[in-house]
Every structure is written in C-alpha cells, then in structure tokens.
Amino acid sequence: MTDRTTSGAIDVAAVWSGTPAEFELYTCRERGRQVVAFYDADRWPTVGVRSLGESTWTTVRLPALGRIGWDAHNDLALTVDDDGRIHVAGNVHGDPLAYVRTADPGDVTTFERVPEMVGSRERRVTYPRFFRGPADELVFEYRDGRSGGGDWLYNVYDHDARSWRRLLADPLTAGRDRMNAYPHGPIPGPDGYYHCCWVWRDSPDAATNHDLSYARSADLQQWETSRGDPLELPITIETGEIVDPVPPGSGLINGNTPIGFDDRGRAVVSYHKYDPDGHTQVYNARSDGDGWTVSRVSDWEYRWEFGGTGSIPFDIEIGPVTVGDTGRLEQSYTHAEYGSGTWVLDPETLERVDHVARSRRPEGLDEARTAYPGMRVNWVDDSGVAPDGVEYALRWETLGPNRDRERDRDPPATTLRCHAFETGSSTRSRD
C-alpha cells in the first residue's frame, strides 16, 4: 500500500445519487487532459473533459445512452483511443449495446452513436469495460446473456479503420446455459501475463456462486492454466482450472475476488467463504507453478449470509495482496462489524502477522457527508495514466444497493469530485 496525501480536489458536477452504478475517470498524461463519465443530477449519462492544471470542465450529455433508472448494474465505461477520440459505453443490464464515440479527437461536442461494434451478440449486454492489451491495443469486454447463462466476449479496435472485430473467435468462458462466469480481470501482472479469475454462478441467486477458477494469457488469445497447460476456448466448468472447489451456498460471491501479486510476482487470488464453523473468512490462494496453496487470513466470528437477486450491499470487501512501501505484503479490508484496516502477511505462508488500522484514503474522506439517511461514499480509481507523483480518483456519495428496486423518493444530488493524491512515485493504471 502506498501512503497518499491529498493535494486538492476539483468539483466536477452534481450527480444522481439513487444507485452506486460506477462512473469512470481517464487521465491522458501525454495529452494533458482528463475525461470523466458520470450520471448527472437528472440521471443523464454525461462526459466531462478538462485540461490538467485547470479546474473548469466542459460537459455534454449523451442522450443516445438513455437515462439511468434504479439498476446499480448500469455502470459507465470510458476510454480514449490512440487518436484521442473518446469512447463511452454503458447504462445496460441485459440490454442492447449502448455505445458512442467522438468523431473528432478530444471534442466532446462531436459524440456519435455507434449502433453496433461487430454486429452479433450485442442484444443482451452487461458489464462493458475497456482496457489495453499487451501490445497496447484497445480491448472491449462484456457479458452476452444473463446471470446464470451468459458468455464473456472480447473485441479489439482497429484504429486505422475505426472499427471493431472479435479478439477471440469463441467466448473466453461459457456456461452452456447452465451457469455463467463472473470474472475479475484480465489484469496485467509483473510476470508478463494477463491474469483472470472467476466464480461460476448457477442462477440470478447470489448464493449459487461456486468453484473459484483461474486462467492466464500472454497475448489475450492463447489461454492456459497456472501450470502452463493450454486451455481450449471457451473455458467451461469441466475444462477450466479450479483454484478452490467451493460449493454453492458456501459464502463465495462474485465481485469480491481480487487478484494481487506477491514480492516474487506470483499471482494471489483473494476471496471469502464459510469456515467449518459457518463463519465468513478471507482466504488467499497463491499459484506456485504446481497448483494453488490456500491460506486463511481472517479470524472473524461473523457469518455474512447473502442470497437472492439484484444488487446487494456487501458486508465484507477485500482488496488484493500488494507489496507495500516497506516491501511487506499487505491486504486491505472493510467489514460491517469489524471495521476496516490492513493486514500484513508473511511472504512465505501468506498468513497474517500484523494488523494496521488504516485506510487507503486520507482520514475523513471515506465518511459520507450528505445529510440524508443511508448515504455511502463511492470511489473510482483512474483508468488512464497520470503524471508522475500523483494519482487521481473520483469520489461521490449515493445510496447503497437496493436489489435494483425503485425507492419511495429520489435522494438529493451529490457532488462528484476529482481528488488528486501525492504519491512520490509513478502512477499505475487501474486493474
């Protein structure tokens, strides 16, 4: 963990606070610009852009993406291509692809709706995400289908033709209409591989998550196990590598399986499940080239019982294993009963050896300030590359998840702020 001190914050706009659907921030160090995508106070998807060093944002609504309702799944995805054109997708949950981009580089007044990317399997889109591949190619990831029966697809962008094509001929994972994968990643590791882990889920019921799984790839096209054995696509429950065969109803949940790396660059997958006494505990699984070694980290007397459909509030959230400033392995967490903090881990065993009661953010920033019941703080890290010595993040306040159901009344708008943190080191891109 890098200790960070705040060096200022810039207000972006008043934003919708009814759901915690994610916004996105993208800093272009080379161009000296910053772009943000968010839902404004009237629920419209909006893009803002500013020059670094200035505090004024130029904003424009994106009516082609439609107004958001109460569904917390409807995140916004944003990126900037090599020519400086801005791409935005989102406000979908099993809906037709909603995607726009600027006709002119950097000019937010020239957004145009793009009705399709490749023209197939774009009618039931969820979880859109842009990221960069190993050759710095622009990649678009999304799920086609539904919870319990969807596939994960990947497109790659041709900058010369300004068009998309499939990166993979087949989906990365396929549930054969019996289940679907909920992945974390792919994310680049220090070993030159992209790493991806996922849980399988049998239905929209969150309690049906099971079988934590893993794959890696050097080029995002040829995939293999942690031992280097090739995997045929699409990966299924029968053909994939299972890190921990957690059965359904055993405390495993999607959205809480981060991938980190130890001091030797080895992948570590973190997750939680019930222990033999029925309490929810955090575990770390590390790949050593010959399978996975699993270590329990927490010692809680608390059971997080969850299930049902829709977006649910998380009683427990865990961060990835990281190498701290002193070379120690560290892992952050938040807990509904035990608060938040950081564990220090033994580099050989991954067992907990110390505890530091500190947050990733400077004191006070994780506390809601809006005088309205149920408000919580949301953070999104920068998905671009910032100037050396600074990191940016977005902060705004919303109500928590409500299983995507409409509430009795609209909460007041809150302020979206872009915070700058001094780090004393180069900024890394977000996973």
Secondary structure as the mmCIF struct_conf table of DSSP 4:
data_model
#
loop_
_struct_conf.conf_type_id
_struct_conf.id
_struct_conf.beg_label_comp_id
_struct_conf.beg_label_asym_id
_struct_conf.beg_label_seq_id
_struct_conf.end_label_comp_id
_struct_conf.end_label_asym_id
_struct_conf.end_label_seq_id
STRN STRN1 THR A 5 VAL A 15
BEND BEND1 GLY A 18 THR A 19
STRN STRN2 GLU A 24 CYS A 28
TURN_TY1_P TURN_TY1_P1 ARG A 29 GLY A 32
STRN STRN3 ARG A 33 TYR A 39
STRN STRN4 ASP A 40 ASP A 40
TURN_TY1_P TURN_TY1_P2 ALA A 41 ASP A 42
BEND BEND2 ARG A 43 ARG A 43
STRN STRN5 PRO A 45 SER A 51
TURN_TY1_P TURN_TY1_P3 LEU A 52 GLY A 53
STRN STRN6 THR A 58 ARG A 61
HELX_RH_3T_P HELX_RH_3T_P1 PRO A 63 LEU A 65
BEND BEND3 TRP A 70 TRP A 70
TURN_TY1_P TURN_TY1_P4 ALA A 72 HIS A 73
STRN STRN7 LEU A 76 VAL A 80
TURN_TY1_P TURN_TY1_P5 ASP A 82 ASP A 83
BEND BEND4 GLY A 84 GLY A 84
STRN STRN8 ILE A 86 GLY A 90
STRN STRN9 HIS A 93 ASP A 95
STRN STRN10 TYR A 99 THR A 102
BEND BEND5 ALA A 103 ASP A 104
TURN_TY1_P TURN_TY1_P6 PRO A 105 GLY A 106
HELX_RH_3T_P HELX_RH_3T_P2 VAL A 108 THR A 110
STRN STRN11 PHE A 111 ARG A 113
BEND BEND6 MET A 117 ARG A 121
BEND BEND7 ARG A 123 ARG A 124
STRN STRN12 VAL A 125 ARG A 132
TURN_TY1_P TURN_TY1_P7 PRO A 134 ALA A 135
BEND BEND8 ASP A 136 ASP A 136
STRN STRN13 LEU A 138 ASP A 144
BEND BEND9 GLY A 145 GLY A 145
TURN_TY1_P TURN_TY1_P8 SER A 147 GLY A 148
BEND BEND10 GLY A 149 GLY A 149
STRN STRN14 ASP A 151 ASP A 158
TURN_TY1_P TURN_TY1_P9 HIS A 159 ARG A 162
STRN STRN15 SER A 163 ARG A 166
BEND BEND11 LEU A 167 ASP A 170
BEND BEND12 LEU A 172 LEU A 172
STRN STRN16 THR A 173 THR A 173
TURN_TY1_P TURN_TY1_P10 ARG A 176 ASP A 177
BEND BEND13 ARG A 178 ARG A 178
STRN STRN17 ASN A 180 PRO A 188
TURN_TY1_P TURN_TY1_P11 PRO A 190 ASP A 191
BEND BEND14 GLY A 192 GLY A 192
STRN STRN18 TYR A 194 ARG A 201
BEND BEND15 ASP A 202 PRO A 204
HELX_RH_3T_P HELX_RH_3T_P3 ALA A 206 THR A 208
STRN STRN19 ASN A 209 SER A 217
BEND BEND16 ALA A 218 GLN A 222
STRN STRN20 TRP A 223 GLU A 224
TURN_TY1_P TURN_TY1_P12 SER A 226 ARG A 227
STRN STRN21 PRO A 230 LEU A 231
HELX_LH_PP_P HELX_LH_PP_P1 GLU A 232 GLU A 232
BEND BEND17 LEU A 233 PRO A 234
STRN STRN22 ILE A 235 ILE A 235
TURN_TY1_P TURN_TY1_P13 ILE A 237 THR A 239
BEND BEND18 GLY A 240 GLY A 240
STRN STRN23 GLU A 241 ASP A 244
HELX_LH_PP_P HELX_LH_PP_P2 VAL A 246 PRO A 247
TURN_TY1_P TURN_TY1_P14 PRO A 248 GLY A 249
BEND BEND19 SER A 250 GLY A 251
TURN_TY1_P TURN_TY1_P15 ASN A 254 GLY A 255
STRN STRN24 ILE A 259 PHE A 261
TURN_TY1_P TURN_TY1_P16 ASP A 263 ARG A 264
STRN STRN25 ALA A 267 TYR A 274
TURN_TY1_P TURN_TY1_P17 PRO A 276 ASP A 277
BEND BEND20 GLY A 278 GLY A 278
STRN STRN26 THR A 280 SER A 287
BEND BEND21 GLY A 289 GLY A 291
STRN STRN27 TRP A 292 ARG A 296
BEND BEND22 GLY A 308 GLY A 310
BEND BEND23 ASP A 315 ASP A 315
STRN STRN28 ILE A 316 ILE A 318
HELX_LH_PP_P HELX_LH_PP_P3 GLY A 319 VAL A 321
STRN STRN29 THR A 322 VAL A 323
TURN_TY1_P TURN_TY1_P18 ASP A 325 THR A 326
BEND BEND24 GLY A 327 GLY A 327
STRN STRN30 LEU A 329 HIS A 335
TURN_TY1_P TURN_TY1_P19 ALA A 336 TYR A 338
STRN STRN31 GLY A 339 LEU A 345
TURN_TY1_P TURN_TY1_P20 PRO A 347 THR A 349
STRN STRN32 ARG A 352 VAL A 356
BEND BEND25 ARG A 360 ARG A 361
HELX_LH_PP_P HELX_LH_PP_P4 PRO A 362 PRO A 362
TURN_TY1_P TURN_TY1_P21 GLU A 363 ASP A 366
BEND BEND26 GLU A 367 GLU A 367
BEND BEND27 ALA A 371 TYR A 372
TURN_TY1_P TURN_TY1_P22 PRO A 373 GLY A 374
STRN STRN33 MET A 375 ASP A 381
STRN STRN34 ASP A 382 ASP A 382
BEND BEND28 SER A 383 GLY A 384
STRN STRN35 VAL A 385 VAL A 385
HELX_LH_PP_P HELX_LH_PP_P5 ALA A 386 PRO A 387
TURN_TY1_P TURN_TY1_P23 ASP A 388 GLY A 389
STRN STRN36 VAL A 390 LEU A 399
TURN_TY1_P TURN_TY1_P24 ARG A 403 ASP A 404
HELX_LH_PP_P HELX_LH_PP_P6 ARG A 405 ARG A 407
BEND BEND29 ASP A 408 ARG A 409
HELX_LH_PP_P HELX_LH_PP_P7 ASP A 410 ALA A 413
STRN STRN37 THR A 414 GLU A 422
BEND BEND30 GLY A 424 SER A 425
HELX_LH_PP_P HELX_LH_PP_P8 SER A 426 ARG A 430
#
